[in-house]
Structure formats: structure tokens, C-alpha cells
């Protein structure tokens, strides 16, 4: 599906799948990426670090994002910035969708 030059509804770009994490890369450039994710309830990404800042924009639902051991609840319409080289993880409090914006510069 060609995504450029069209008005898109973020929440329509990935579907929920029970017990799964689904992702769709929207842009993948040397300077950064845009990736949509959907997480079934209880699903998540385990603790890791990344060499670049990343922004999570919650498009639907609710997630718990843990940055350097500190938990944050992030809901529809909110964003959280995960700083480079700091451990972080996230988990679906209930099914949720997010846009992950990774800046590589």
C-alpha cells in the first residue's frame, strides 16, 4: 500500500491481534524511522536501550512506559520521549496502538 501523498488515519494502519505485537514501518530513512505498532493486552517490548532518542505517540489505548526504572502511564493523544542510551520498556495496560518516531541524528 502506497502511503505517500495521502491523508492517513494512524489507527487504521495496524490492526489488533490478540496476544501479539504488530508493526508497520511507514518511513525508513537514514535520519530516522516512523513505525506504527499495535499491542494486544499485556504485550510489550522488554527492557532495552537505543542509541537515539525516540518518541512514542499513543494513538489508541493505554500503555505503561518505564524509563530508567520510573513508570509512566501514557494514554491516547499523549506522547513520551525516551532518551538515547537510557533503559526503557513498555507494556500494554490494555490494547494500544502507538507511532514510534526514531530520530537518528
C-alpha positions, 0 to 999 in steps of 0.5 A: 500500500502506497502511503505517500501523498495521502491523508492517513488515519494512524489507527487504521494502519495496524490492526489488533491481534490478540496476544501479539505485537504488530508493526508497520514501518511507514518511513525508513530513512537514514535520519530516522524511522516512523513505525506504527505498532499495535499491542494486544493486552499485556504485550510489550517490548522488554527492557532495552536501550537505543542509541537515539532518542525516540518518541512514542505517540499513543494513538489508541489505548493505554500503555505503561512506559518505564524509563530508567526504572520510573513508570509512566502511564501514557494514554491516547493523544499523549506522547513520551520521549525516551532518551538515547542510551537510557533503559526503557520498556513498555507494556500494554495496560490494555490494547494500544496502538502507538507511532514510534518516531526514531530520530537518528541524528 
